[in-house]
């Protein structure tokens, strides 16, 4: 689950940058928070 989550978010964040998503930093913070929760389940 961690590998999938990490891969998915990295791809998504590349699209954010490519298309100048206006709230990229806030969304990256949400990604990090989610990843941390996934790690807690391990």
N, C-alpha and C positions, 0 to 999 in steps of 0.2 A: 504493500500500500504506500509506503514512504517513497519508493522509487517512482511509482506511477504519479504520485502527487507532485513530486519534485519535477519530473519531466513535463507534466502537463502545465504547471505554473511557469516554467522556463519558456516553453513555447508561447504560452499566452502573453507573457511579458515582452517577448520579442515583437509580437504583433502590436502591443500597446505602443512600443517605441516606433515601430515602422509607420503606424498610422496616427502618431501624436495624440494618443489617448490623453485627454485633459486631466484625469485624476489618477495618473499612473502611480504616484507615490503612495496615495491612500490605499489603492488596490494592492500594491505590493505589501503593504503592512498587513492587510487582511490575509494575504497568502502566507506570510510568515507566521501569523497567529494560528492559522489552520494547520500548518506544518508542525508547529510546536504541539498542538493538541494531538495530532496523529502520533508524534513521537512519544507523548505521555502514555498512549495506549500500549506501547511495546513492553 
